[in-house]
Amino acid sequence: MDEPNLMANCDYRQISCSHHDRVEAAVVTGKICELNHRTADGGERMSRVRLTDVLTRNGEEFVLTAAGDEIRLDKVISLDGFDFGQ
């Protein structure tokens, strides 16, 4: 049986526990958040979104939005004005 490729994207950097806690709190409360994150083309995007879940796939963590977007947690720049320092 093949093992999953946990290093599929070796440029992924885990976020700090306190940042992860903020994301999870936003998911639990279901409130609309102001989320700023890096896009695939290297730009930035600011959105007002409801975060619905956090998931891990291939060793990377993502937050899901109510609109169906998946945002890799190490691409988050800020959440509700709190700087993630990425």
Secondary structure, DSSP 8 states (H G I E B T S, - for coil): -----TTTTTT-----HHHHHHHHHHHHH--EEEEEEE-TTS-EEEEEEEEEEEEEETTEEEEEETTS-EEEGGGEEEETTEE---
